């Protein structure tokens, strides 16, 4: 937990084991054409409301620099064994409010809908609640991205209608509805004790035993 007397949070170098994946702090050398290609994928462009443009490896390197790894964290999600970079997690910490905003994207299509997001989120939530002392963790989803929204609700996130809002479309300037989902420390701990929560934790433990992770 961040000390109230410390004005500037320490820089973080993170590494989490996440079942068949691992997540770690991104480095400048992680910038790649593969990553740039994710952000040109029509599904990603629509899901994240990105401006239609052709990004390059240099653009990704500049994006990485925006994360100070103190209160604005960026983690890469990598497949264990192959170490293929499959996605990213962005975390914005508000120590004063005891709240974190988390967003993740699985860029590699073959790793979507295979549990990668859930695997990565479990370790991330454990870190935010247990290590950083956050009281709440939020995520934002465009209302039109109903598949993702329903998936998050199934996984235990709760809708927070009071935090819902709108943003301007990067494609045509129209206003898009945004849904906010939240997990409190208490609701997350309770979810871990449910049947679904226990199954997820057991699957993660089995995957970790089957293939011991190596840091990378």
C-alpha positions as CSV (number, residue, x, y, z in Angstrom):
1,X,0.0,0.0,0.0
2,X,1.2,3.5,-0.8
3,X,2.2,5.5,2.3
4,X,0.2,8.6,2.8
5,X,3.4,10.5,3.6
6,X,5.1,9.6,0.4
7,X,4.5,12.3,-2.2
8,X,5.7,10.4,-5.2
9,X,5.0,6.7,-5.6
10,X,8.0,4.5,-6.3
11,X,8.6,3.2,-9.8
12,X,7.3,-0.4,-10.2
13,X,8.8,-3.3,-12.0
14,X,6.0,-5.9,-12.0
15,X,5.8,-9.6,-13.0
16,X,2.7,-11.8,-12.5
17,X,2.2,-15.5,-13.3
18,X,-1.2,-15.8,-14.9
19,X,-2.0,-19.5,-15.7
20,X,-0.9,-20.1,-19.3
21,X,0.4,-16.6,-19.5
22,X,2.5,-14.1,-17.5
23,X,2.3,-10.3,-17.3
24,X,5.1,-8.0,-16.7
25,X,6.0,-4.3,-17.0
26,X,6.5,-3.4,-20.6
27,X,9.9,-2.2,-21.8
28,X,10.9,0.1,-24.6
29,X,12.1,-2.9,-26.6
30,X,8.6,-4.4,-26.4
31,X,7.5,-1.9,-29.1
32,X,6.8,-3.9,-32.2
33,X,5.0,-4.0,-35.5
34,X,3.0,-6.8,-34.0
35,X,1.7,-4.4,-31.4
36,X,1.1,-1.7,-34.0
37,X,-0.9,-4.2,-36.0
38,X,-3.3,-4.9,-33.1
39,X,-4.3,-1.3,-33.1
40,X,-5.1,-1.5,-36.8
41,X,-7.4,-4.5,-36.3
42,X,-11.0,-3.3,-37.0
43,X,-12.3,-5.2,-33.9
44,X,-9.8,-3.4,-31.6
45,X,-10.4,0.0,-33.3
46,X,-14.1,-0.3,-32.7
47,X,-13.8,-1.7,-29.2
48,X,-11.4,1.0,-28.0
49,X,-12.8,3.9,-30.1
50,X,-9.5,4.5,-31.7
51,X,-8.9,7.1,-34.4
52,X,-8.5,5.4,-37.8
53,X,-4.8,5.7,-38.5
54,X,-1.8,3.6,-39.4
55,X,0.4,3.2,-36.4
56,X,4.1,2.2,-36.5
57,X,6.6,0.6,-34.1
58,X,7.8,4.2,-33.3
59,X,4.3,5.2,-32.3
60,X,4.1,2.3,-29.9
61,X,7.4,3.2,-28.4
62,X,6.1,6.7,-27.8
63,X,2.9,5.3,-26.2
64,X,5.0,3.2,-23.8
65,X,6.8,6.3,-22.7
66,X,3.5,7.8,-21.5
67,X,3.4,5.3,-18.7
68,X,5.5,6.5,-15.8
69,X,5.2,3.0,-14.1
70,X,4.4,4.9,-10.9
71,X,0.7,5.7,-11.1
72,X,0.3,5.0,-14.8
73,X,1.3,1.4,-15.3
74,X,1.5,-0.7,-18.5
75,X,1.9,-4.4,-18.5
76,X,2.4,-6.8,-21.4
77,X,0.6,-10.2,-21.4
78,X,2.8,-13.0,-22.8
79,X,2.2,-16.6,-23.5
80,X,4.3,-18.8,-21.3
81,X,6.8,-21.0,-23.1
82,X,6.7,-19.2,-26.4
83,X,6.9,-15.7,-24.7
84,X,4.7,-14.4,-27.6
85,X,3.3,-11.0,-26.7
86,X,-0.5,-11.3,-26.9
87,X,-1.9,-8.2,-25.1
88,X,-1.5,-5.4,-22.7
89,X,-3.0,-4.1,-19.4
90,X,-3.2,-0.4,-18.6
91,X,-3.6,0.6,-14.9
92,X,-4.1,4.1,-13.6
93,X,-3.8,4.4,-9.8
94,X,-5.5,7.0,-7.7
95,X,-4.1,6.5,-4.2
96,X,-6.1,9.4,-2.7
97,X,-9.4,7.8,-3.8
98,X,-8.2,4.2,-3.2
99,X,-9.3,3.4,-6.8
100,X,-7.7,1.9,-9.9
101,X,-8.9,2.1,-13.5
102,X,-7.9,-1.0,-15.4
103,X,-8.2,-1.8,-19.1
104,X,-6.9,-4.8,-21.0
105,X,-6.8,-5.8,-24.6
106,X,-5.9,-9.2,-26.1
107,X,-4.3,-8.2,-29.5
108,X,-3.6,-11.6,-30.9
109,X,-6.9,-12.9,-32.3
110,X,-6.1,-16.6,-31.6
111,X,-5.8,-15.8,-27.9
112,X,-9.2,-14.0,-27.6
113,X,-12.0,-15.8,-25.9
114,X,-9.6,-18.4,-24.5
115,X,-9.4,-17.0,-20.9
116,X,-6.4,-14.8,-21.4
117,X,-8.1,-11.7,-20.1
118,X,-9.5,-13.6,-17.0
119,X,-6.1,-15.2,-16.3
120,X,-4.3,-11.8,-16.4
121,X,-7.0,-10.0,-14.4
122,X,-6.9,-12.4,-11.4
123,X,-3.2,-11.7,-10.8
124,X,-3.7,-8.0,-11.5
125,X,-6.6,-7.7,-9.0
126,X,-4.7,-9.6,-6.4
127,X,-1.9,-7.0,-6.8
128,X,-4.2,-4.0,-6.7
129,X,-6.2,-5.1,-3.7
130,X,-3.6,-6.9,-1.6
131,X,-0.4,-5.0,-2.4
132,X,-1.5,-1.5,-3.4
133,X,-4.5,-1.4,-1.0
134,X,-7.1,-0.3,-3.5
135,X,-10.7,-0.3,-2.3
136,X,-12.2,-0.4,-5.8
137,X,-11.1,-1.4,-9.3
138,X,-13.0,0.0,-12.3
139,X,-13.1,-0.7,-16.0
140,X,-14.9,1.1,-18.8
141,X,-16.6,-0.6,-21.8
142,X,-18.4,1.0,-24.7
143,X,-22.1,0.0,-24.5
144,X,-22.0,-1.2,-28.1
145,X,-19.3,-3.7,-27.1
146,X,-22.0,-5.8,-25.5
147,X,-20.1,-9.1,-25.8
148,X,-17.3,-7.9,-23.6
149,X,-19.7,-6.2,-21.2
150,X,-21.6,-9.4,-20.7
151,X,-18.4,-11.4,-20.3
152,X,-17.2,-9.0,-17.5
153,X,-20.5,-9.2,-15.7
154,X,-20.4,-13.0,-15.9
155,X,-16.9,-12.9,-14.4
156,X,-18.2,-11.0,-11.3
157,X,-17.8,-7.3,-12.2
158,X,-20.8,-5.2,-11.3
159,X,-22.4,-2.4,-13.2
160,X,-22.0,1.1,-11.7
161,X,-24.7,3.1,-13.5
162,X,-23.7,6.3,-11.5
163,X,-20.3,6.3,-13.3
164,X,-21.7,5.7,-16.8
165,X,-21.1,8.5,-19.3
166,X,-20.4,9.3,-22.9
167,X,-17.4,9.9,-25.1
168,X,-17.1,11.3,-28.6
169,X,-16.6,8.8,-31.4
170,X,-13.2,8.9,-33.0
171,X,-14.8,7.8,-36.3
172,X,-17.6,10.2,-36.8
173,X,-17.9,12.5,-33.8
174,X,-21.1,11.1,-32.5
175,X,-21.6,10.5,-28.8
176,X,-21.1,6.9,-27.6
177,X,-22.5,5.5,-24.3
178,X,-19.9,4.1,-21.9
179,X,-20.6,1.6,-19.2
180,X,-18.6,1.4,-16.0
181,X,-18.0,-1.8,-14.1
182,X,-16.5,-2.1,-10.7
183,X,-15.1,-4.6,-8.2
184,X,-14.7,-3.7,-4.6
185,X,-12.1,-5.5,-2.5
186,X,-15.0,-7.2,-0.6
187,X,-16.9,-8.3,-3.7
188,X,-13.8,-9.7,-5.3
189,X,-12.9,-11.7,-2.3
190,X,-16.4,-13.0,-2.1
191,X,-16.3,-14.0,-5.8
192,X,-13.2,-16.0,-5.3
193,X,-15.2,-18.2,-2.9
194,X,-18.0,-18.9,-5.4
195,X,-18.2,-21.9,-7.6
196,X,-17.1,-20.0,-10.7
197,X,-14.3,-18.2,-8.8
198,X,-13.0,-21.5,-7.4
199,X,-13.0,-23.1,-10.9
200,X,-11.0,-20.2,-12.3
201,X,-8.5,-20.3,-9.5
202,X,-8.1,-24.1,-9.9
203,X,-7.6,-23.8,-13.6
204,X,-4.9,-21.2,-13.0
205,X,-3.2,-23.3,-10.4
206,X,-3.3,-26.4,-12.7
207,X,-1.8,-24.4,-15.6
208,X,1.0,-23.1,-13.4
209,X,1.9,-26.5,-12.1
210,X,1.9,-28.0,-15.7
211,X,4.4,-25.4,-17.0
212,X,6.5,-23.6,-14.5
213,X,6.9,-20.0,-15.6
214,X,10.2,-18.3,-16.4
215,X,10.6,-14.6,-16.0
216,X,11.1,-12.7,-19.2
